[in-house]
Amino acid sequence: MSYSTGEALLLTRVQVCTGFDSNNTSRCNWKILNKGKSDHYAILRPGAFNIEWHALSAYTANWTTVVEVWQRYKDDTTSQTNLYGHITNLMAIMAYPYLGDDTTVVDSSIEGADEPEEMWTQGGGPGWIRWKLRVIWQEQTEVTFSE
């Protein structure tokens, strides 16, 4: 498997959460924010990762996928409340610790999130509110050395 495969598995899980589908989710494609198909979006992108060796030929890759949840700004109360609801709906992915592939993914969970951010327009006010969830998932790999 690879990071890309795991991210695709996570995207599938996000798309079945309440309020999300293929019209308002993407992998590293922020252009969907300008399509007008929704007032909220989830955009997945890679985060940090590290490797833990367990034996001479086996390691676990600890991947992070950042799920950027975007809510179109309407007003302070409504926009924040809607954003909180979308985050709550995305917590449903915690019910799938293998992301649909228990042959390689050994565990996944939402690690946490940064503070919500107002994304300002050039004209002055906020256009969007963004909250970035960090999903951590692990994959074990056996290495066949060539030398």
MODELLER restraints for C-alpha pairs under 7 A, 6 or more apart:
rsr = mdl.restraints
at = mdl.atoms
rsr.add(forms.Gaussian(group=physical.xy_distance, feature=features.Distance(at['CA:7:A'], at['CA:65:A']), mean=6.84, stdev=0.5))
rsr.add(forms.Gaussian(group=physical.xy_distance, feature=features.Distance(at['CA:9:A'], at['CA:99:A']), mean=5.73, stdev=0.5))
rsr.add(forms.Gaussian(group=physical.xy_distance, feature=features.Distance(at['CA:9:A'], at['CA:100:A']), mean=6.72, stdev=0.5))
rsr.add(forms.Gaussian(group=physical.xy_distance, feature=features.Distance(at['CA:10:A'], at['CA:99:A']), mean=5.98, stdev=0.5))
rsr.add(forms.Gaussian(group=physical.xy_distance, feature=features.Distance(at['CA:13:A'], at['CA:93:A']), mean=6.04, stdev=0.5))
rsr.add(forms.Gaussian(group=physical.xy_distance, feature=features.Distance(at['CA:13:A'], at['CA:99:A']), mean=6.89, stdev=0.5))
rsr.add(forms.Gaussian(group=physical.xy_distance, feature=features.Distance(at['CA:14:A'], at['CA:20:A']), mean=6.73, stdev=0.5))
rsr.add(forms.Gaussian(group=physical.xy_distance, feature=features.Distance(at['CA:14:A'], at['CA:90:A']), mean=6.57, stdev=0.5))
rsr.add(forms.Gaussian(group=physical.xy_distance, feature=features.Distance(at['CA:14:A'], at['CA:93:A']), mean=6.77, stdev=0.5))
rsr.add(forms.Gaussian(group=physical.xy_distance, feature=features.Distance(at['CA:15:A'], at['CA:21:A']), mean=4.24, stdev=0.5))
rsr.add(forms.Gaussian(group=physical.xy_distance, feature=features.Distance(at['CA:15:A'], at['CA:22:A']), mean=6.20, stdev=0.5))
rsr.add(forms.Gaussian(group=physical.xy_distance, feature=features.Distance(at['CA:15:A'], at['CA:25:A']), mean=6.94, stdev=0.5))
rsr.add(forms.Gaussian(group=physical.xy_distance, feature=features.Distance(at['CA:17:A'], at['CA:89:A']), mean=6.05, stdev=0.5))
rsr.add(forms.Gaussian(group=physical.xy_distance, feature=features.Distance(at['CA:17:A'], at['CA:90:A']), mean=5.93, stdev=0.5))
rsr.add(forms.Gaussian(group=physical.xy_distance, feature=features.Distance(at['CA:17:A'], at['CA:92:A']), mean=6.60, stdev=0.5))
rsr.add(forms.Gaussian(group=physical.xy_distance, feature=features.Distance(at['CA:18:A'], at['CA:89:A']), mean=5.78, stdev=0.5))
rsr.add(forms.Gaussian(group=physical.xy_distance, feature=features.Distance(at['CA:23:A'], at['CA:37:A']), mean=6.61, stdev=0.5))
rsr.add(forms.Gaussian(group=physical.xy_distance, feature=features.Distance(at['CA:24:A'], at['CA:37:A']), mean=6.88, stdev=0.5))
rsr.add(forms.Gaussian(group=physical.xy_distance, feature=features.Distance(at['CA:24:A'], at['CA:38:A']), mean=6.28, stdev=0.5))
rsr.add(forms.Gaussian(group=physical.xy_distance, feature=features.Distance(at['CA:24:A'], at['CA:40:A']), mean=6.87, stdev=0.5))
rsr.add(forms.Gaussian(group=physical.xy_distance, feature=features.Distance(at['CA:24:A'], at['CA:41:A']), mean=4.73, stdev=0.5))
rsr.add(forms.Gaussian(group=physical.xy_distance, feature=features.Distance(at['CA:24:A'], at['CA:42:A']), mean=6.43, stdev=0.5))
rsr.add(forms.Gaussian(group=physical.xy_distance, feature=features.Distance(at['CA:25:A'], at['CA:41:A']), mean=5.63, stdev=0.5))
rsr.add(forms.Gaussian(group=physical.xy_distance, feature=features.Distance(at['CA:25:A'], at['CA:42:A']), mean=4.77, stdev=0.5))
rsr.add(forms.Gaussian(group=physical.xy_distance, feature=features.Distance(at['CA:25:A'], at['CA:43:A']), mean=5.58, stdev=0.5))
rsr.add(forms.Gaussian(group=physical.xy_distance, feature=features.Distance(at['CA:26:A'], at['CA:42:A']), mean=6.68, stdev=0.5))
rsr.add(forms.Gaussian(group=physical.xy_distance, feature=features.Distance(at['CA:26:A'], at['CA:43:A']), mean=4.94, stdev=0.5))
rsr.add(forms.Gaussian(group=physical.xy_distance, feature=features.Distance(at['CA:26:A'], at['CA:44:A']), mean=6.23, stdev=0.5))
rsr.add(forms.Gaussian(group=physical.xy_distance, feature=features.Distance(at['CA:27:A'], at['CA:43:A']), mean=5.66, stdev=0.5))
rsr.add(forms.Gaussian(group=physical.xy_distance, feature=features.Distance(at['CA:27:A'], at['CA:44:A']), mean=4.72, stdev=0.5))
rsr.add(forms.Gaussian(group=physical.xy_distance, feature=features.Distance(at['CA:27:A'], at['CA:45:A']), mean=6.02, stdev=0.5))
rsr.add(forms.Gaussian(group=physical.xy_distance, feature=features.Distance(at['CA:28:A'], at['CA:43:A']), mean=6.21, stdev=0.5))
rsr.add(forms.Gaussian(group=physical.xy_distance, feature=features.Distance(at['CA:28:A'], at['CA:44:A']), mean=5.86, stdev=0.5))
rsr.add(forms.Gaussian(group=physical.xy_distance, feature=features.Distance(at['CA:28:A'], at['CA:45:A']), mean=5.26, stdev=0.5))
rsr.add(forms.Gaussian(group=physical.xy_distance, feature=features.Distance(at['CA:29:A'], at['CA:43:A']), mean=6.85, stdev=0.5))
rsr.add(forms.Gaussian(group=physical.xy_distance, feature=features.Distance(at['CA:39:A'], at['CA:71:A']), mean=5.95, stdev=0.5))
rsr.add(forms.Gaussian(group=physical.xy_distance, feature=features.Distance(at['CA:39:A'], at['CA:72:A']), mean=5.12, stdev=0.5))
rsr.add(forms.Gaussian(group=physical.xy_distance, feature=features.Distance(at['CA:40:A'], at['CA:70:A']), mean=5.26, stdev=0.5))
rsr.add(forms.Gaussian(group=physical.xy_distance, feature=features.Distance(at['CA:40:A'], at['CA:71:A']), mean=4.37, stdev=0.5))
rsr.add(forms.Gaussian(group=physical.xy_distance, feature=features.Distance(at['CA:40:A'], at['CA:72:A']), mean=6.06, stdev=0.5))
rsr.add(forms.Gaussian(group=physical.xy_distance, feature=features.Distance(at['CA:41:A'], at['CA:69:A']), mean=5.71, stdev=0.5))
rsr.add(forms.Gaussian(group=physical.xy_distance, feature=features.Distance(at['CA:41:A'], at['CA:70:A']), mean=5.06, stdev=0.5))
rsr.add(forms.Gaussian(group=physical.xy_distance, feature=features.Distance(at['CA:41:A'], at['CA:71:A']), mean=6.74, stdev=0.5))
rsr.add(forms.Gaussian(group=physical.xy_distance, feature=features.Distance(at['CA:42:A'], at['CA:67:A']), mean=6.15, stdev=0.5))
rsr.add(forms.Gaussian(group=physical.xy_distance, feature=features.Distance(at['CA:42:A'], at['CA:68:A']), mean=5.47, stdev=0.5))
rsr.add(forms.Gaussian(group=physical.xy_distance, feature=features.Distance(at['CA:42:A'], at['CA:69:A']), mean=4.55, stdev=0.5))
rsr.add(forms.Gaussian(group=physical.xy_distance, feature=features.Distance(at['CA:42:A'], at['CA:70:A']), mean=6.32, stdev=0.5))
rsr.add(forms.Gaussian(group=physical.xy_distance, feature=features.Distance(at['CA:43:A'], at['CA:67:A']), mean=5.66, stdev=0.5))
rsr.add(forms.Gaussian(group=physical.xy_distance, feature=features.Distance(at['CA:43:A'], at['CA:68:A']), mean=5.07, stdev=0.5))
rsr.add(forms.Gaussian(group=physical.xy_distance, feature=features.Distance(at['CA:43:A'], at['CA:69:A']), mean=6.60, stdev=0.5))
rsr.add(forms.Gaussian(group=physical.xy_distance, feature=features.Distance(at['CA:44:A'], at['CA:65:A']), mean=6.58, stdev=0.5))
rsr.add(forms.Gaussian(group=physical.xy_distance, feature=features.Distance(at['CA:44:A'], at['CA:66:A']), mean=5.66, stdev=0.5))
rsr.add(forms.Gaussian(group=physical.xy_distance, feature=features.Distance(at['CA:44:A'], at['CA:67:A']), mean=4.55, stdev=0.5))
rsr.add(forms.Gaussian(group=physical.xy_distance, feature=features.Distance(at['CA:44:A'], at['CA:68:A']), mean=6.20, stdev=0.5))
rsr.add(forms.Gaussian(group=physical.xy_distance, feature=features.Distance(at['CA:45:A'], at['CA:65:A']), mean=5.79, stdev=0.5))
rsr.add(forms.Gaussian(group=physical.xy_distance, feature=features.Distance(at['CA:45:A'], at['CA:66:A']), mean=5.30, stdev=0.5))
rsr.add(forms.Gaussian(group=physical.xy_distance, feature=features.Distance(at['CA:45:A'], at['CA:67:A']), mean=6.62, stdev=0.5))
rsr.add(forms.Gaussian(group=physical.xy_distance, feature=features.Distance(at['CA:46:A'], at['CA:64:A']), mean=6.31, stdev=0.5))
rsr.add(forms.Gaussian(group=physical.xy_distance, feature=features.Distance(at['CA:46:A'], at['CA:65:A']), mean=4.76, stdev=0.5))
rsr.add(forms.Gaussian(group=physical.xy_distance, feature=features.Distance(at['CA:46:A'], at['CA:66:A']), mean=5.96, stdev=0.5))
rsr.add(forms.Gaussian(group=physical.xy_distance, feature=features.Distance(at['CA:47:A'], at['CA:64:A']), mean=4.79, stdev=0.5))
rsr.add(forms.Gaussian(group=physical.xy_distance, feature=features.Distance(at['CA:47:A'], at['CA:65:A']), mean=5.19, stdev=0.5))
rsr.add(forms.Gaussian(group=physical.xy_distance, feature=features.Distance(at['CA:47:A'], at['CA:66:A']), mean=5.74, stdev=0.5))
rsr.add(forms.Gaussian(group=physical.xy_distance, feature=features.Distance(at['CA:48:A'], at['CA:63:A']), mean=6.67, stdev=0.5))
rsr.add(forms.Gaussian(group=physical.xy_distance, feature=features.Distance(at['CA:48:A'], at['CA:64:A']), mean=5.54, stdev=0.5))
rsr.add(forms.Gaussian(group=physical.xy_distance, feature=features.Distance(at['CA:49:A'], at['CA:62:A']), mean=5.40, stdev=0.5))
rsr.add(forms.Gaussian(group=physical.xy_distance, feature=features.Distance(at['CA:49:A'], at['CA:63:A']), mean=4.56, stdev=0.5))
rsr.add(forms.Gaussian(group=physical.xy_distance, feature=features.Distance(at['CA:49:A'], at['CA:64:A']), mean=5.84, stdev=0.5))
rsr.add(forms.Gaussian(group=physical.xy_distance, feature=features.Distance(at['CA:50:A'], at['CA:61:A']), mean=5.96, stdev=0.5))
rsr.add(forms.Gaussian(group=physical.xy_distance, feature=features.Distance(at['CA:50:A'], at['CA:62:A']), mean=5.31, stdev=0.5))
rsr.add(forms.Gaussian(group=physical.xy_distance, feature=features.Distance(at['CA:50:A'], at['CA:63:A']), mean=6.86, stdev=0.5))
rsr.add(forms.Gaussian(group=physical.xy_distance, feature=features.Distance(at['CA:51:A'], at['CA:59:A']), mean=6.64, stdev=0.5))
rsr.add(forms.Gaussian(group=physical.xy_distance, feature=features.Distance(at['CA:51:A'], at['CA:60:A']), mean=5.78, stdev=0.5))
rsr.add(forms.Gaussian(group=physical.xy_distance, feature=features.Distance(at['CA:51:A'], at['CA:61:A']), mean=4.64, stdev=0.5))
rsr.add(forms.Gaussian(group=physical.xy_distance, feature=features.Distance(at['CA:51:A'], at['CA:62:A']), mean=6.15, stdev=0.5))
rsr.add(forms.Gaussian(group=physical.xy_distance, feature=features.Distance(at['CA:52:A'], at['CA:59:A']), mean=5.42, stdev=0.5))
rsr.add(forms.Gaussian(group=physical.xy_distance, feature=features.Distance(at['CA:52:A'], at['CA:60:A']), mean=5.20, stdev=0.5))
rsr.add(forms.Gaussian(group=physical.xy_distance, feature=features.Distance(at['CA:52:A'], at['CA:61:A']), mean=6.51, stdev=0.5))
rsr.add(forms.Gaussian(group=physical.xy_distance, feature=features.Distance(at['CA:53:A'], at['CA:59:A']), mean=4.15, stdev=0.5))
rsr.add(forms.Gaussian(group=physical.xy_distance, feature=features.Distance(at['CA:53:A'], at['CA:60:A']), mean=6.44, stdev=0.5))
rsr.add(forms.Gaussian(group=physical.xy_distance, feature=features.Distance(at['CA:57:A'], at['CA:142:A']), mean=5.70, stdev=0.5))
rsr.add(forms.Gaussian(group=physical.xy_distance, feature=features.Distance(at['CA:57:A'], at['CA:143:A']), mean=4.92, stdev=0.5))
rsr.add(forms.Gaussian(group=physical.xy_distance, feature=features.Distance(at['CA:57:A'], at['CA:144:A']), mean=6.86, stdev=0.5))
rsr.add(forms.Gaussian(group=physical.xy_distance, feature=features.Distance(at['CA:58:A'], at['CA:141:A']), mean=5.69, stdev=0.5))
rsr.add(forms.Gaussian(group=physical.xy_distance, feature=features.Distance(at['CA:58:A'], at['CA:142:A']), mean=4.52, stdev=0.5))
rsr.add(forms.Gaussian(group=physical.xy_distance, feature=features.Distance(at['CA:58:A'], at['CA:143:A']), mean=5.97, stdev=0.5))
rsr.add(forms.Gaussian(group=physical.xy_distance, feature=features.Distance(at['CA:59:A'], at['CA:140:A']), mean=5.78, stdev=0.5))
rsr.add(forms.Gaussian(group=physical.xy_distance, feature=features.Distance(at['CA:59:A'], at['CA:141:A']), mean=5.50, stdev=0.5))
rsr.add(forms.Gaussian(group=physical.xy_distance, feature=features.Distance(at['CA:59:A'], at['CA:142:A']), mean=6.71, stdev=0.5))
rsr.add(forms.Gaussian(group=physical.xy_distance, feature=features.Distance(at['CA:60:A'], at['CA:138:A']), mean=6.39, stdev=0.5))
rsr.add(forms.Gaussian(group=physical.xy_distance, feature=features.Distance(at['CA:60:A'], at['CA:139:A']), mean=5.51, stdev=0.5))
rsr.add(forms.Gaussian(group=physical.xy_distance, feature=features.Distance(at['CA:60:A'], at['CA:140:A']), mean=4.35, stdev=0.5))
rsr.add(forms.Gaussian(group=physical.xy_distance, feature=features.Distance(at['CA:60:A'], at['CA:141:A']), mean=6.22, stdev=0.5))
rsr.add(forms.Gaussian(group=physical.xy_distance, feature=features.Distance(at['CA:61:A'], at['CA:138:A']), mean=5.57, stdev=0.5))
rsr.add(forms.Gaussian(group=physical.xy_distance, feature=features.Distance(at['CA:61:A'], at['CA:139:A']), mean=5.33, stdev=0.5))
rsr.add(forms.Gaussian(group=physical.xy_distance, feature=features.Distance(at['CA:61:A'], at['CA:140:A']), mean=6.39, stdev=0.5))
rsr.add(forms.Gaussian(group=physical.xy_distance, feature=features.Distance(at['CA:62:A'], at['CA:136:A']), mean=6.84, stdev=0.5))
rsr.add(forms.Gaussian(group=physical.xy_distance, feature=features.Distance(at['CA:62:A'], at['CA:137:A']), mean=5.90, stdev=0.5))
rsr.add(forms.Gaussian(group=physical.xy_distance, feature=features.Distance(at['CA:62:A'], at['CA:138:A']), mean=4.61, stdev=0.5))
rsr.add(forms.Gaussian(group=physical.xy_distance, feature=features.Distance(at['CA:62:A'], at['CA:139:A']), mean=6.81, stdev=0.5))
rsr.add(forms.Gaussian(group=physical.xy_distance, feature=features.Distance(at['CA:63:A'], at['CA:136:A']), mean=5.70, stdev=0.5))
rsr.add(forms.Gaussian(group=physical.xy_distance, feature=features.Distance(at['CA:63:A'], at['CA:137:A']), mean=5.32, stdev=0.5))
rsr.add(forms.Gaussian(group=physical.xy_distance, feature=features.Distance(at['CA:63:A'], at['CA:138:A']), mean=6.02, stdev=0.5))
rsr.add(forms.Gaussian(group=physical.xy_distance, feature=features.Distance(at['CA:64:A'], at['CA:134:A']), mean=6.40, stdev=0.5))
rsr.add(forms.Gaussian(group=physical.xy_distance, feature=features.Distance(at['CA:64:A'], at['CA:135:A']), mean=5.57, stdev=0.5))
rsr.add(forms.Gaussian(group=physical.xy_distance, feature=features.Distance(at['CA:64:A'], at['CA:136:A']), mean=4.56, stdev=0.5))
rsr.add(forms.Gaussian(group=physical.xy_distance, feature=features.Distance(at['CA:64:A'], at['CA:137:A']), mean=6.42, stdev=0.5))
rsr.add(forms.Gaussian(group=physical.xy_distance, feature=features.Distance(at['CA:65:A'], at['CA:134:A']), mean=5.97, stdev=0.5))
rsr.add(forms.Gaussian(group=physical.xy_distance, feature=features.Distance(at['CA:65:A'], at['CA:135:A']), mean=5.19, stdev=0.5))
rsr.add(forms.Gaussian(group=physical.xy_distance, feature=features.Distance(at['CA:65:A'], at['CA:136:A']), mean=6.49, stdev=0.5))
rsr.add(forms.Gaussian(group=physical.xy_distance, feature=features.Distance(at['CA:66:A'], at['CA:132:A']), mean=6.21, stdev=0.5))
rsr.add(forms.Gaussian(group=physical.xy_distance, feature=features.Distance(at['CA:66:A'], at['CA:133:A']), mean=5.62, stdev=0.5))
rsr.add(forms.Gaussian(group=physical.xy_distance, feature=features.Distance(at['CA:66:A'], at['CA:134:A']), mean=4.74, stdev=0.5))
rsr.add(forms.Gaussian(group=physical.xy_distance, feature=features.Distance(at['CA:66:A'], at['CA:135:A']), mean=6.20, stdev=0.5))
rsr.add(forms.Gaussian(group=physical.xy_distance, feature=features.Distance(at['CA:67:A'], at['CA:132:A']), mean=5.59, stdev=0.5))
rsr.add(forms.Gaussian(group=physical.xy_distance, feature=features.Distance(at['CA:67:A'], at['CA:133:A']), mean=5.03, stdev=0.5))
rsr.add(forms.Gaussian(group=physical.xy_distance, feature=features.Distance(at['CA:67:A'], at['CA:134:A']), mean=6.40, stdev=0.5))
rsr.add(forms.Gaussian(group=physical.xy_distance, feature=features.Distance(at['CA:68:A'], at['CA:130:A']), mean=6.49, stdev=0.5))
rsr.add(forms.Gaussian(group=physical.xy_distance, feature=features.Distance(at['CA:68:A'], at['CA:131:A']), mean=5.82, stdev=0.5))
rsr.add(forms.Gaussian(group=physical.xy_distance, feature=features.Distance(at['CA:68:A'], at['CA:132:A']), mean=4.37, stdev=0.5))
rsr.add(forms.Gaussian(group=physical.xy_distance, feature=features.Distance(at['CA:68:A'], at['CA:133:A']), mean=6.34, stdev=0.5))
rsr.add(forms.Gaussian(group=physical.xy_distance, feature=features.Distance(at['CA:69:A'], at['CA:130:A']), mean=5.50, stdev=0.5))
rsr.add(forms.Gaussian(group=physical.xy_distance, feature=features.Distance(at['CA:69:A'], at['CA:131:A']), mean=5.21, stdev=0.5))
rsr.add(forms.Gaussian(group=physical.xy_distance, feature=features.Distance(at['CA:69:A'], at['CA:132:A']), mean=6.09, stdev=0.5))
rsr.add(forms.Gaussian(group=physical.xy_distance, feature=features.Distance(at['CA:70:A'], at['CA:128:A']), mean=6.42, stdev=0.5))
rsr.add(forms.Gaussian(group=physical.xy_distance, feature=features.Distance(at['CA:70:A'], at['CA:129:A']), mean=5.74, stdev=0.5))
rsr.add(forms.Gaussian(group=physical.xy_distance, feature=features.Distance(at['CA:70:A'], at['CA:130:A']), mean=4.50, stdev=0.5))
rsr.add(forms.Gaussian(group=physical.xy_distance, feature=features.Distance(at['CA:70:A'], at['CA:131:A']), mean=6.68, stdev=0.5))
rsr.add(forms.Gaussian(group=physical.xy_distance, feature=features.Distance(at['CA:71:A'], at['CA:79:A']), mean=6.65, stdev=0.5))
rsr.add(forms.Gaussian(group=physical.xy_distance, feature=features.Distance(at['CA:71:A'], at['CA:83:A']), mean=5.86, stdev=0.5))
rsr.add(forms.Gaussian(group=physical.xy_distance, feature=features.Distance(at['CA:71:A'], at['CA:128:A']), mean=5.51, stdev=0.5))
rsr.add(forms.Gaussian(group=physical.xy_distance, feature=features.Distance(at['CA:71:A'], at['CA:129:A']), mean=5.19, stdev=0.5))
rsr.add(forms.Gaussian(group=physical.xy_distance, feature=features.Distance(at['CA:71:A'], at['CA:130:A']), mean=6.38, stdev=0.5))
rsr.add(forms.Gaussian(group=physical.xy_distance, feature=features.Distance(at['CA:72:A'], at['CA:79:A']), mean=7.00, stdev=0.5))
rsr.add(forms.Gaussian(group=physical.xy_distance, feature=features.Distance(at['CA:72:A'], at['CA:127:A']), mean=6.17, stdev=0.5))
rsr.add(forms.Gaussian(group=physical.xy_distance, feature=features.Distance(at['CA:72:A'], at['CA:128:A']), mean=4.45, stdev=0.5))
rsr.add(forms.Gaussian(group=physical.xy_distance, feature=features.Distance(at['CA:72:A'], at['CA:129:A']), mean=6.44, stdev=0.5))
rsr.add(forms.Gaussian(group=physical.xy_distance, feature=features.Distance(at['CA:73:A'], at['CA:79:A']), mean=5.48, stdev=0.5))
rsr.add(forms.Gaussian(group=physical.xy_distance, feature=features.Distance(at['CA:73:A'], at['CA:126:A']), mean=6.39, stdev=0.5))
rsr.add(forms.Gaussian(group=physical.xy_distance, feature=features.Distance(at['CA:73:A'], at['CA:127:A']), mean=5.19, stdev=0.5))
rsr.add(forms.Gaussian(group=physical.xy_distance, feature=features.Distance(at['CA:73:A'], at['CA:128:A']), mean=4.69, stdev=0.5))
rsr.add(forms.Gaussian(group=physical.xy_distance, feature=features.Distance(at['CA:73:A'], at['CA:129:A']), mean=6.21, stdev=0.5))
rsr.add(forms.Gaussian(group=physical.xy_distance, feature=features.Distance(at['CA:94:A'], at['CA:109:A']), mean=5.65, stdev=0.5))
rsr.add(forms.Gaussian(group=physical.xy_distance, feature=features.Distance(at['CA:94:A'], at['CA:110:A']), mean=6.83, stdev=0.5))
rsr.add(forms.Gaussian(group=physical.xy_distance, feature=features.Distance(at['CA:97:A'], at['CA:107:A']), mean=5.04, stdev=0.5))
rsr.add(forms.Gaussian(group=physical.xy_distance, feature=features.Distance(at['CA:97:A'], at['CA:108:A']), mean=4.69, stdev=0.5))
rsr.add(forms.Gaussian(group=physical.xy_distance, feature=features.Distance(at['CA:97:A'], at['CA:109:A']), mean=6.43, stdev=0.5))
rsr.add(forms.Gaussian(group=physical.xy_distance, feature=features.Distance(at['CA:98:A'], at['CA:105:A']), mean=5.20, stdev=0.5))
rsr.add(forms.Gaussian(group=physical.xy_distance, feature=features.Distance(at['CA:98:A'], at['CA:106:A']), mean=6.08, stdev=0.5))
rsr.add(forms.Gaussian(group=physical.xy_distance, feature=features.Distance(at['CA:98:A'], at['CA:107:A']), mean=5.48, stdev=0.5))
rsr.add(forms.Gaussian(group=physical.xy_distance, feature=features.Distance(at['CA:98:A'], at['CA:108:A']), mean=6.30, stdev=0.5))
rsr.add(forms.Gaussian(group=physical.xy_distance, feature=features.Distance(at['CA:104:A'], at['CA:139:A']), mean=5.49, stdev=0.5))
rsr.add(forms.Gaussian(group=physical.xy_distance, feature=features.Distance(at['CA:104:A'], at['CA:140:A']), mean=6.15, stdev=0.5))
rsr.add(forms.Gaussian(group=physical.xy_distance, feature=features.Distance(at['CA:105:A'], at['CA:138:A']), mean=5.67, stdev=0.5))
rsr.add(forms.Gaussian(group=physical.xy_distance, feature=features.Distance(at['CA:105:A'], at['CA:139:A']), mean=4.58, stdev=0.5))
rsr.add(forms.Gaussian(group=physical.xy_distance, feature=features.Distance(at['CA:106:A'], at['CA:138:A']), mean=5.62, stdev=0.5))
rsr.add(forms.Gaussian(group=physical.xy_distance, feature=features.Distance(at['CA:106:A'], at['CA:139:A']), mean=5.76, stdev=0.5))
rsr.add(forms.Gaussian(group=physical.xy_distance, feature=features.Distance(at['CA:107:A'], at['CA:137:A']), mean=5.60, stdev=0.5))
rsr.add(forms.Gaussian(group=physical.xy_distance, feature=features.Distance(at['CA:107:A'], at['CA:138:A']), mean=5.52, stdev=0.5))
rsr.add(forms.Gaussian(group=physical.xy_distance, feature=features.Distance(at['CA:108:A'], at['CA:135:A']), mean=6.96, stdev=0.5))
rsr.add(forms.Gaussian(group=physical.xy_distance, feature=features.Distance(at['CA:108:A'], at['CA:136:A']), mean=5.45, stdev=0.5))
rsr.add(forms.Gaussian(group=physical.xy_distance, feature=features.Distance(at['CA:108:A'], at['CA:137:A']), mean=3.98, stdev=0.5))
rsr.add(forms.Gaussian(group=physical.xy_distance, feature=features.Distance(at['CA:108:A'], at['CA:138:A']), mean=6.40, stdev=0.5))
rsr.add(forms.Gaussian(group=physical.xy_distance, feature=features.Distance(at['CA:109:A'], at['CA:135:A']), mean=5.66, stdev=0.5))
rsr.add(forms.Gaussian(group=physical.xy_distance, feature=features.Distance(at['CA:109:A'], at['CA:136:A']), mean=5.54, stdev=0.5))
rsr.add(forms.Gaussian(group=physical.xy_distance, feature=features.Distance(at['CA:109:A'], at['CA:137:A']), mean=6.55, stdev=0.5))
rsr.add(forms.Gaussian(group=physical.xy_distance, feature=features.Distance(at['CA:110:A'], at['CA:134:A']), mean=5.81, stdev=0.5))
rsr.add(forms.Gaussian(group=physical.xy_distance, feature=features.Distance(at['CA:110:A'], at['CA:135:A']), mean=4.35, stdev=0.5))
rsr.add(forms.Gaussian(group=physical.xy_distance, feature=features.Distance(at['CA:110:A'], at['CA:136:A']), mean=6.17, stdev=0.5))
rsr.add(forms.Gaussian(group=physical.xy_distance, feature=features.Distance(at['CA:111:A'], at['CA:134:A']), mean=5.50, stdev=0.5))
rsr.add(forms.Gaussian(group=physical.xy_distance, feature=features.Distance(at['CA:111:A'], at['CA:135:A']), mean=5.71, stdev=0.5))
rsr.add(forms.Gaussian(group=physical.xy_distance, feature=features.Distance(at['CA:111:A'], at['CA:136:A']), mean=6.15, stdev=0.5))
rsr.add(forms.Gaussian(group=physical.xy_distance, feature=features.Distance(at['CA:112:A'], at['CA:133:A']), mean=5.91, stdev=0.5))
rsr.add(forms.Gaussian(group=physical.xy_distance, feature=features.Distance(at['CA:112:A'], at['CA:134:A']), mean=5.52, stdev=0.5))
rsr.add(forms.Gaussian(group=physical.xy_distance, feature=features.Distance(at['CA:113:A'], at['CA:132:A']), mean=5.47, stdev=0.5))
rsr.add(forms.Gaussian(group=physical.xy_distance, feature=features.Distance(at['CA:113:A'], at['CA:133:A']), mean=4.35, stdev=0.5))
rsr.add(forms.Gaussian(group=physical.xy_distance, feature=features.Distance(at['CA:113:A'], at['CA:134:A']), mean=5.73, stdev=0.5))
rsr.add(forms.Gaussian(group=physical.xy_distance, feature=features.Distance(at['CA:114:A'], at['CA:131:A']), mean=6.68, stdev=0.5))
rsr.add(forms.Gaussian(group=physical.xy_distance, feature=features.Distance(at['CA:114:A'], at['CA:132:A']), mean=5.77, stdev=0.5))
rsr.add(forms.Gaussian(group=physical.xy_distance, feature=features.Distance(at['CA:114:A'], at['CA:133:A']), mean=6.94, stdev=0.5))
rsr.add(forms.Gaussian(group=physical.xy_distance, feature=features.Distance(at['CA:115:A'], at['CA:131:A']), mean=6.53, stdev=0.5))
rsr.add(forms.Gaussian(group=physical.xy_distance, feature=features.Distance(at['CA:116:A'], at['CA:129:A']), mean=6.72, stdev=0.5))
rsr.add(forms.Gaussian(group=physical.xy_distance, feature=features.Distance(at['CA:116:A'], at['CA:130:A']), mean=5.61, stdev=0.5))
rsr.add(forms.Gaussian(group=physical.xy_distance, feature=features.Distance(at['CA:116:A'], at['CA:131:A']), mean=4.43, stdev=0.5))
rsr.add(forms.Gaussian(group=physical.xy_distance, feature=features.Distance(at['CA:117:A'], at['CA:129:A']), mean=5.57, stdev=0.5))
rsr.add(forms.Gaussian(group=physical.xy_distance, feature=features.Distance(at['CA:117:A'], at['CA:130:A']), mean=5.21, stdev=0.5))
rsr.add(forms.Gaussian(group=physical.xy_distance, feature=features.Distance(at['CA:117:A'], at['CA:131:A']), mean=6.35, stdev=0.5))
rsr.add(forms.Gaussian(group=physical.xy_distance, feature=features.Distance(at['CA:118:A'], at['CA:126:A']), mean=5.74, stdev=0.5))
rsr.add(forms.Gaussian(group=physical.xy_distance, feature=features.Distance(at['CA:118:A'], at['CA:128:A']), mean=6.04, stdev=0.5))
rsr.add(forms.Gaussian(group=physical.xy_distance, feature=features.Distance(at['CA:118:A'], at['CA:129:A']), mean=4.56, stdev=0.5))
rsr.add(forms.Gaussian(group=physical.xy_distance, feature=features.Distance(at['CA:118:A'], at['CA:130:A']), mean=6.45, stdev=0.5))
rsr.add(forms.Gaussian(group=physical.xy_distance, feature=features.Distance(at['CA:119:A'], at['CA:126:A']), mean=5.41, stdev=0.5))
rsr.add(forms.Gaussian(group=physical.xy_distance, feature=features.Distance(at['CA:119:A'], at['CA:127:A']), mean=5.93, stdev=0.5))
rsr.add(forms.Gaussian(group=physical.xy_distance, feature=features.Distance(at['CA:119:A'], at['CA:128:A']), mean=5.06, stdev=0.5))
rsr.add(forms.Gaussian(group=physical.xy_distance, feature=features.Distance(at['CA:119:A'], at['CA:129:A']), mean=5.73, stdev=0.5))
rsr.add(forms.Gaussian(group=physical.xy_distance, feature=features.Distance(at['CA:119:A'], at['CA:130:A']), mean=6.93, stdev=0.5))
rsr.add(forms.Gaussian(group=physical.xy_distance, feature=features.Distance(at['CA:120:A'], at['CA:126:A']), mean=4.02, stdev=0.5))
rsr.add(forms.Gaussian(group=physical.xy_distance, feature=features.Distance(at['CA:120:A'], at['CA:127:A']), mean=5.53, stdev=0.5))
rsr.add(forms.Gaussian(group=physical.xy_distance, feature=features.Distance(at['CA:121:A'], at['CA:127:A']), mean=5.57, stdev=0.5))
